């Protein structure tokens, strides 16, 4: 998707990010949670924009790198722009950046076990199912599938 721009998230992106977050999750992150991640030295983020849409944020990824492990915390794409490669671009670019920096050797994430689209995306990018966290999403009574893959 060569018409995508991928840049680190800034406080100026919060309006777009919060709209996507609220439309994507039943227990969305708050404004404060996103700002804490932006200011956390262990955290990294990318926002996807299309040049032809006034640089409006269409998706984002937030992750932390600790002890050579990349922990994907939040990945979402606006519902109107799903299934066109934005999530793939965000995750692929994040993995490539960490590989180039040499700061992470393995990537991990948790995903709702009923989120088949996300699981397919992660599997397409080489993530394998490693385990299950029972009732991880308590408010929804949904288990989380733990997935991981080497960075390189």
PyMOL commands that place a pseudoatom at each C-alpha (Angstrom):
pseudoatom trace, name=CA, resn=UNK, resi=1, chain=A, elem=C, hetatm=0, pos=[0.000, 0.000, 0.000]
pseudoatom trace, name=CA, resn=UNK, resi=2, chain=A, elem=C, hetatm=0, pos=[2.325, 2.703, -1.258]
pseudoatom trace, name=CA, resn=UNK, resi=3, chain=A, elem=C, hetatm=0, pos=[-0.274, 5.433, -0.660]
pseudoatom trace, name=CA, resn=UNK, resi=4, chain=A, elem=C, hetatm=0, pos=[-0.031, 4.858, 3.120]
pseudoatom trace, name=CA, resn=UNK, resi=5, chain=A, elem=C, hetatm=0, pos=[1.996, 7.056, 5.439]
pseudoatom trace, name=CA, resn=UNK, resi=6, chain=A, elem=C, hetatm=0, pos=[3.125, 5.363, 8.679]
pseudoatom trace, name=CA, resn=UNK, resi=7, chain=A, elem=C, hetatm=0, pos=[4.315, 7.712, 11.418]
pseudoatom trace, name=CA, resn=UNK, resi=8, chain=A, elem=C, hetatm=0, pos=[4.572, 7.550, 15.216]
pseudoatom trace, name=CA, resn=UNK, resi=9, chain=A, elem=C, hetatm=0, pos=[1.389, 8.602, 17.017]
pseudoatom trace, name=CA, resn=UNK, resi=10, chain=A, elem=C, hetatm=0, pos=[1.256, 12.069, 18.538]
pseudoatom trace, name=CA, resn=UNK, resi=11, chain=A, elem=C, hetatm=0, pos=[-1.272, 13.794, 20.814]
pseudoatom trace, name=CA, resn=UNK, resi=12, chain=A, elem=C, hetatm=0, pos=[-2.666, 15.448, 17.656]
pseudoatom trace, name=CA, resn=UNK, resi=13, chain=A, elem=C, hetatm=0, pos=[-3.810, 11.994, 16.476]
pseudoatom trace, name=CA, resn=UNK, resi=14, chain=A, elem=C, hetatm=0, pos=[-5.923, 11.325, 19.564]
pseudoatom trace, name=CA, resn=UNK, resi=15, chain=A, elem=C, hetatm=0, pos=[-9.244, 12.442, 18.052]
pseudoatom trace, name=CA, resn=UNK, resi=16, chain=A, elem=C, hetatm=0, pos=[-8.980, 9.987, 15.143]
pseudoatom trace, name=CA, resn=UNK, resi=17, chain=A, elem=C, hetatm=0, pos=[-7.507, 7.225, 17.323]
pseudoatom trace, name=CA, resn=UNK, resi=18, chain=A, elem=C, hetatm=0, pos=[-10.289, 7.475, 19.894]
pseudoatom trace, name=CA, resn=UNK, resi=19, chain=A, elem=C, hetatm=0, pos=[-12.967, 7.242, 17.192]
pseudoatom trace, name=CA, resn=UNK, resi=20, chain=A, elem=C, hetatm=0, pos=[-11.358, 4.082, 15.795]
pseudoatom trace, name=CA, resn=UNK, resi=21, chain=A, elem=C, hetatm=0, pos=[-10.848, 2.645, 19.286]
pseudoatom trace, name=CA, resn=UNK, resi=22, chain=A, elem=C, hetatm=0, pos=[-14.479, 3.171, 20.312]
pseudoatom trace, name=CA, resn=UNK, resi=23, chain=A, elem=C, hetatm=0, pos=[-15.775, 1.661, 17.075]
pseudoatom trace, name=CA, resn=UNK, resi=24, chain=A, elem=C, hetatm=0, pos=[-13.444, -1.334, 17.382]
pseudoatom trace, name=CA, resn=UNK, resi=25, chain=A, elem=C, hetatm=0, pos=[-13.583, -2.476, 21.013]
pseudoatom trace, name=CA, resn=UNK, resi=26, chain=A, elem=C, hetatm=0, pos=[-16.260, -3.027, 23.642]
pseudoatom trace, name=CA, resn=UNK, resi=27, chain=A, elem=C, hetatm=0, pos=[-13.801, -1.913, 26.356]
pseudoatom trace, name=CA, resn=UNK, resi=28, chain=A, elem=C, hetatm=0, pos=[-11.862, 0.846, 24.604]
pseudoatom trace, name=CA, resn=UNK, resi=29, chain=A, elem=C, hetatm=0, pos=[-8.688, 2.442, 25.830]
pseudoatom trace, name=CA, resn=UNK, resi=30, chain=A, elem=C, hetatm=0, pos=[-9.090, 5.960, 27.184]
pseudoatom trace, name=CA, resn=UNK, resi=31, chain=A, elem=C, hetatm=0, pos=[-7.457, 9.184, 26.053]
pseudoatom trace, name=CA, resn=UNK, resi=32, chain=A, elem=C, hetatm=0, pos=[-5.186, 9.000, 29.112]
pseudoatom trace, name=CA, resn=UNK, resi=33, chain=A, elem=C, hetatm=0, pos=[-4.123, 5.430, 28.343]
pseudoatom trace, name=CA, resn=UNK, resi=34, chain=A, elem=C, hetatm=0, pos=[-3.037, 6.408, 24.829]
pseudoatom trace, name=CA, resn=UNK, resi=35, chain=A, elem=C, hetatm=0, pos=[-1.158, 9.475, 26.066]
pseudoatom trace, name=CA, resn=UNK, resi=36, chain=A, elem=C, hetatm=0, pos=[0.646, 7.359, 28.667]
pseudoatom trace, name=CA, resn=UNK, resi=37, chain=A, elem=C, hetatm=0, pos=[1.792, 4.997, 25.919]
pseudoatom trace, name=CA, resn=UNK, resi=38, chain=A, elem=C, hetatm=0, pos=[2.976, 7.889, 23.735]
pseudoatom trace, name=CA, resn=UNK, resi=39, chain=A, elem=C, hetatm=0, pos=[5.097, 9.228, 26.613]
pseudoatom trace, name=CA, resn=UNK, resi=40, chain=A, elem=C, hetatm=0, pos=[6.371, 5.829, 27.828]
pseudoatom trace, name=CA, resn=UNK, resi=41, chain=A, elem=C, hetatm=0, pos=[10.001, 5.289, 26.713]
pseudoatom trace, name=CA, resn=UNK, resi=42, chain=A, elem=C, hetatm=0, pos=[9.352, 1.532, 26.342]
pseudoatom trace, name=CA, resn=UNK, resi=43, chain=A, elem=C, hetatm=0, pos=[6.394, 2.110, 24.022]
pseudoatom trace, name=CA, resn=UNK, resi=44, chain=A, elem=C, hetatm=0, pos=[6.287, 2.627, 20.299]
pseudoatom trace, name=CA, resn=UNK, resi=45, chain=A, elem=C, hetatm=0, pos=[3.432, 3.382, 17.962]
pseudoatom trace, name=CA, resn=UNK, resi=46, chain=A, elem=C, hetatm=0, pos=[2.527, 3.905, 14.339]
pseudoatom trace, name=CA, resn=UNK, resi=47, chain=A, elem=C, hetatm=0, pos=[-0.487, 5.607, 12.789]
pseudoatom trace, name=CA, resn=UNK, resi=48, chain=A, elem=C, hetatm=0, pos=[-1.545, 4.803, 9.221]
pseudoatom trace, name=CA, resn=UNK, resi=49, chain=A, elem=C, hetatm=0, pos=[-2.756, 7.615, 7.000]
pseudoatom trace, name=CA, resn=UNK, resi=50, chain=A, elem=C, hetatm=0, pos=[-3.657, 7.803, 3.341]
pseudoatom trace, name=CA, resn=UNK, resi=51, chain=A, elem=C, hetatm=0, pos=[-2.277, 10.739, 1.400]
pseudoatom trace, name=CA, resn=UNK, resi=52, chain=A, elem=C, hetatm=0, pos=[-5.574, 11.151, -0.443]
pseudoatom trace, name=CA, resn=UNK, resi=53, chain=A, elem=C, hetatm=0, pos=[-7.690, 11.439, 2.746]
pseudoatom trace, name=CA, resn=UNK, resi=54, chain=A, elem=C, hetatm=0, pos=[-6.248, 14.608, 4.290]
pseudoatom trace, name=CA, resn=UNK, resi=55, chain=A, elem=C, hetatm=0, pos=[-3.814, 12.551, 6.397]
pseudoatom trace, name=CA, resn=UNK, resi=56, chain=A, elem=C, hetatm=0, pos=[-6.628, 11.356, 8.659]
pseudoatom trace, name=CA, resn=UNK, resi=57, chain=A, elem=C, hetatm=0, pos=[-5.633, 8.392, 10.862]
pseudoatom trace, name=CA, resn=UNK, resi=58, chain=A, elem=C, hetatm=0, pos=[-7.161, 5.166, 9.541]
pseudoatom trace, name=CA, resn=UNK, resi=59, chain=A, elem=C, hetatm=0, pos=[-5.444, 2.733, 11.895]
pseudoatom trace, name=CA, resn=UNK, resi=60, chain=A, elem=C, hetatm=0, pos=[-2.784, 2.418, 14.571]
pseudoatom trace, name=CA, resn=UNK, resi=61, chain=A, elem=C, hetatm=0, pos=[-0.571, 0.050, 16.488]
pseudoatom trace, name=CA, resn=UNK, resi=62, chain=A, elem=C, hetatm=0, pos=[0.852, 0.483, 19.980]
pseudoatom trace, name=CA, resn=UNK, resi=63, chain=A, elem=C, hetatm=0, pos=[3.465, -1.879, 21.397]
pseudoatom trace, name=CA, resn=UNK, resi=64, chain=A, elem=C, hetatm=0, pos=[6.205, -2.080, 23.994]
pseudoatom trace, name=CA, resn=UNK, resi=65, chain=A, elem=C, hetatm=0, pos=[9.677, -3.544, 23.763]
pseudoatom trace, name=CA, resn=UNK, resi=66, chain=A, elem=C, hetatm=0, pos=[10.985, -5.056, 26.995]
pseudoatom trace, name=CA, resn=UNK, resi=67, chain=A, elem=C, hetatm=0, pos=[13.877, -7.514, 27.421]
pseudoatom trace, name=CA, resn=UNK, resi=68, chain=A, elem=C, hetatm=0, pos=[14.107, -8.221, 23.657]
pseudoatom trace, name=CA, resn=UNK, resi=69, chain=A, elem=C, hetatm=0, pos=[10.385, -8.954, 23.470]
pseudoatom trace, name=CA, resn=UNK, resi=70, chain=A, elem=C, hetatm=0, pos=[7.864, -6.950, 21.468]
pseudoatom trace, name=CA, resn=UNK, resi=71, chain=A, elem=C, hetatm=0, pos=[4.445, -6.938, 23.143]
pseudoatom trace, name=CA, resn=UNK, resi=72, chain=A, elem=C, hetatm=0, pos=[1.689, -5.753, 20.831]
pseudoatom trace, name=CA, resn=UNK, resi=73, chain=A, elem=C, hetatm=0, pos=[-0.798, -3.921, 23.025]
pseudoatom trace, name=CA, resn=UNK, resi=74, chain=A, elem=C, hetatm=0, pos=[-3.321, -2.442, 20.628]
pseudoatom trace, name=CA, resn=UNK, resi=75, chain=A, elem=C, hetatm=0, pos=[-3.917, -2.663, 16.897]
pseudoatom trace, name=CA, resn=UNK, resi=76, chain=A, elem=C, hetatm=0, pos=[-7.026, -1.346, 15.180]
pseudoatom trace, name=CA, resn=UNK, resi=77, chain=A, elem=C, hetatm=0, pos=[-8.225, -0.114, 11.807]
pseudoatom trace, name=CA, resn=UNK, resi=78, chain=A, elem=C, hetatm=0, pos=[-11.260, 2.067, 11.188]
pseudoatom trace, name=CA, resn=UNK, resi=79, chain=A, elem=C, hetatm=0, pos=[-14.198, -0.225, 10.252]
pseudoatom trace, name=CA, resn=UNK, resi=80, chain=A, elem=C, hetatm=0, pos=[-14.640, 1.533, 6.878]
pseudoatom trace, name=CA, resn=UNK, resi=81, chain=A, elem=C, hetatm=0, pos=[-11.047, 0.718, 5.901]
pseudoatom trace, name=CA, resn=UNK, resi=82, chain=A, elem=C, hetatm=0, pos=[-10.640, -2.887, 7.064]
pseudoatom trace, name=CA, resn=UNK, resi=83, chain=A, elem=C, hetatm=0, pos=[-9.536, -5.752, 4.819]
pseudoatom trace, name=CA, resn=UNK, resi=84, chain=A, elem=C, hetatm=0, pos=[-7.506, -3.558, 2.466]
pseudoatom trace, name=CA, resn=UNK, resi=85, chain=A, elem=C, hetatm=0, pos=[-4.077, -4.102, 4.035]
pseudoatom trace, name=CA, resn=UNK, resi=86, chain=A, elem=C, hetatm=0, pos=[-3.780, -1.346, 6.625]
pseudoatom trace, name=CA, resn=UNK, resi=87, chain=A, elem=C, hetatm=0, pos=[-3.476, -3.726, 9.600]
pseudoatom trace, name=CA, resn=UNK, resi=88, chain=A, elem=C, hetatm=0, pos=[-0.949, -5.810, 7.667]
pseudoatom trace, name=CA, resn=UNK, resi=89, chain=A, elem=C, hetatm=0, pos=[1.076, -2.689, 6.833]
pseudoatom trace, name=CA, resn=UNK, resi=90, chain=A, elem=C, hetatm=0, pos=[1.094, -1.481, 10.453]
pseudoatom trace, name=CA, resn=UNK, resi=91, chain=A, elem=C, hetatm=0, pos=[2.160, -4.821, 11.894]
pseudoatom trace, name=CA, resn=UNK, resi=92, chain=A, elem=C, hetatm=0, pos=[4.691, -5.582, 9.151]
pseudoatom trace, name=CA, resn=UNK, resi=93, chain=A, elem=C, hetatm=0, pos=[6.341, -2.162, 9.489]
pseudoatom trace, name=CA, resn=UNK, resi=94, chain=A, elem=C, hetatm=0, pos=[6.501, -2.494, 13.286]
pseudoatom trace, name=CA, resn=UNK, resi=95, chain=A, elem=C, hetatm=0, pos=[8.153, -5.919, 13.035]
pseudoatom trace, name=CA, resn=UNK, resi=96, chain=A, elem=C, hetatm=0, pos=[10.607, -4.665, 10.399]
pseudoatom trace, name=CA, resn=UNK, resi=97, chain=A, elem=C, hetatm=0, pos=[11.565, -1.634, 12.489]
pseudoatom trace, name=CA, resn=UNK, resi=98, chain=A, elem=C, hetatm=0, pos=[12.288, -3.754, 15.556]
pseudoatom trace, name=CA, resn=UNK, resi=99, chain=A, elem=C, hetatm=0, pos=[14.238, -6.260, 13.467]
pseudoatom trace, name=CA, resn=UNK, resi=100, chain=A, elem=C, hetatm=0, pos=[16.339, -3.460, 11.986]
pseudoatom trace, name=CA, resn=UNK, resi=101, chain=A, elem=C, hetatm=0, pos=[16.960, -1.906, 15.418]
pseudoatom trace, name=CA, resn=UNK, resi=102, chain=A, elem=C, hetatm=0, pos=[17.773, -5.303, 16.931]
pseudoatom trace, name=CA, resn=UNK, resi=103, chain=A, elem=C, hetatm=0, pos=[15.775, -4.407, 20.047]
pseudoatom trace, name=CA, resn=UNK, resi=104, chain=A, elem=C, hetatm=0, pos=[13.375, -7.365, 19.951]
pseudoatom trace, name=CA, resn=UNK, resi=105, chain=A, elem=C, hetatm=0, pos=[13.789, -11.009, 19.052]
pseudoatom trace, name=CA, resn=UNK, resi=106, chain=A, elem=C, hetatm=0, pos=[10.228, -12.233, 19.524]
pseudoatom trace, name=CA, resn=UNK, resi=107, chain=A, elem=C, hetatm=0, pos=[6.771, -10.664, 19.212]
pseudoatom trace, name=CA, resn=UNK, resi=108, chain=A, elem=C, hetatm=0, pos=[3.762, -11.560, 21.384]
pseudoatom trace, name=CA, resn=UNK, resi=109, chain=A, elem=C, hetatm=0, pos=[0.107, -10.551, 21.529]
pseudoatom trace, name=CA, resn=UNK, resi=110, chain=A, elem=C, hetatm=0, pos=[-3.250, -11.553, 22.935]
pseudoatom trace, name=CA, resn=UNK, resi=111, chain=A, elem=C, hetatm=0, pos=[-6.352, -11.601, 20.765]
pseudoatom trace, name=CA, resn=UNK, resi=112, chain=A, elem=C, hetatm=0, pos=[-9.984, -12.402, 21.528]
pseudoatom trace, name=CA, resn=UNK, resi=113, chain=A, elem=C, hetatm=0, pos=[-10.531, -16.022, 20.551]
pseudoatom trace, name=CA, resn=UNK, resi=114, chain=A, elem=C, hetatm=0, pos=[-13.677, -15.022, 18.624]
pseudoatom trace, name=CA, resn=UNK, resi=115, chain=A, elem=C, hetatm=0, pos=[-11.830, -12.375, 16.539]
pseudoatom trace, name=CA, resn=UNK, resi=116, chain=A, elem=C, hetatm=0, pos=[-11.321, -14.599, 13.514]
pseudoatom trace, name=CA, resn=UNK, resi=117, chain=A, elem=C, hetatm=0, pos=[-10.276, -11.759, 11.203]
pseudoatom trace, name=CA, resn=UNK, resi=118, chain=A, elem=C, hetatm=0, pos=[-7.465, -10.655, 13.508]
pseudoatom trace, name=CA, resn=UNK, resi=119, chain=A, elem=C, hetatm=0, pos=[-6.316, -14.237, 14.082]
pseudoatom trace, name=CA, resn=UNK, resi=120, chain=A, elem=C, hetatm=0, pos=[-6.144, -14.784, 10.303]
pseudoatom trace, name=CA, resn=UNK, resi=121, chain=A, elem=C, hetatm=0, pos=[-4.098, -11.586, 9.936]
pseudoatom trace, name=CA, resn=UNK, resi=122, chain=A, elem=C, hetatm=0, pos=[-1.650, -12.652, 12.626]
pseudoatom trace, name=CA, resn=UNK, resi=123, chain=A, elem=C, hetatm=0, pos=[-1.319, -16.160, 11.199]
pseudoatom trace, name=CA, resn=UNK, resi=124, chain=A, elem=C, hetatm=0, pos=[-0.730, -14.725, 7.713]
pseudoatom trace, name=CA, resn=UNK, resi=125, chain=A, elem=C, hetatm=0, pos=[2.179, -12.768, 9.205]
pseudoatom trace, name=CA, resn=UNK, resi=126, chain=A, elem=C, hetatm=0, pos=[3.717, -15.836, 10.838]
pseudoatom trace, name=CA, resn=UNK, resi=127, chain=A, elem=C, hetatm=0, pos=[2.221, -15.722, 14.328]
pseudoatom trace, name=CA, resn=UNK, resi=128, chain=A, elem=C, hetatm=0, pos=[1.463, -19.088, 15.920]
pseudoatom trace, name=CA, resn=UNK, resi=129, chain=A, elem=C, hetatm=0, pos=[-0.997, -19.903, 18.680]
pseudoatom trace, name=CA, resn=UNK, resi=130, chain=A, elem=C, hetatm=0, pos=[0.980, -20.480, 21.887]
pseudoatom trace, name=CA, resn=UNK, resi=131, chain=A, elem=C, hetatm=0, pos=[-1.735, -20.798, 24.506]
pseudoatom trace, name=CA, resn=UNK, resi=132, chain=A, elem=C, hetatm=0, pos=[-4.937, -19.474, 25.986]
pseudoatom trace, name=CA, resn=UNK, resi=133, chain=A, elem=C, hetatm=0, pos=[-5.711, -17.025, 28.785]
pseudoatom trace, name=CA, resn=UNK, resi=134, chain=A, elem=C, hetatm=0, pos=[-9.055, -18.069, 30.229]
pseudoatom trace, name=CA, resn=UNK, resi=135, chain=A, elem=C, hetatm=0, pos=[-11.582, -15.264, 30.673]
pseudoatom trace, name=CA, resn=UNK, resi=136, chain=A, elem=C, hetatm=0, pos=[-8.905, -12.656, 29.845]
pseudoatom trace, name=CA, resn=UNK, resi=137, chain=A, elem=C, hetatm=0, pos=[-11.540, -10.232, 28.593]
pseudoatom trace, name=CA, resn=UNK, resi=138, chain=A, elem=C, hetatm=0, pos=[-13.634, -10.495, 31.756]
pseudoatom trace, name=CA, resn=UNK, resi=139, chain=A, elem=C, hetatm=0, pos=[-16.281, -7.941, 30.861]
pseudoatom trace, name=CA, resn=UNK, resi=140, chain=A, elem=C, hetatm=0, pos=[-17.131, -10.020, 27.790]
pseudoatom trace, name=CA, resn=UNK, resi=141, chain=A, elem=C, hetatm=0, pos=[-16.351, -13.457, 29.278]
pseudoatom trace, name=CA, resn=UNK, resi=142, chain=A, elem=C, hetatm=0, pos=[-14.005, -14.156, 26.342]
pseudoatom trace, name=CA, resn=UNK, resi=143, chain=A, elem=C, hetatm=0, pos=[-10.710, -16.034, 26.338]
pseudoatom trace, name=CA, resn=UNK, resi=144, chain=A, elem=C, hetatm=0, pos=[-7.554, -14.613, 24.795]
pseudoatom trace, name=CA, resn=UNK, resi=145, chain=A, elem=C, hetatm=0, pos=[-5.405, -16.566, 22.400]
pseudoatom trace, name=CA, resn=UNK, resi=146, chain=A, elem=C, hetatm=0, pos=[-1.702, -15.928, 23.046]
pseudoatom trace, name=CA, resn=UNK, resi=147, chain=A, elem=C, hetatm=0, pos=[0.223, -15.709, 19.794]
pseudoatom trace, name=CA, resn=UNK, resi=148, chain=A, elem=C, hetatm=0, pos=[3.872, -15.153, 18.992]
pseudoatom trace, name=CA, resn=UNK, resi=149, chain=A, elem=C, hetatm=0, pos=[6.546, -15.276, 16.339]
pseudoatom trace, name=CA, resn=UNK, resi=150, chain=A, elem=C, hetatm=0, pos=[10.236, -14.551, 15.947]
pseudoatom trace, name=CA, resn=UNK, resi=151, chain=A, elem=C, hetatm=0, pos=[10.997, -11.009, 14.768]
pseudoatom trace, name=CA, resn=UNK, resi=152, chain=A, elem=C, hetatm=0, pos=[13.610, -12.000, 12.175]
for i in range(1, 152): cmd.bond("trace and resi %d" % i, "trace and resi %d" % (i + 1))
show_as sticks, trace
zoom trace
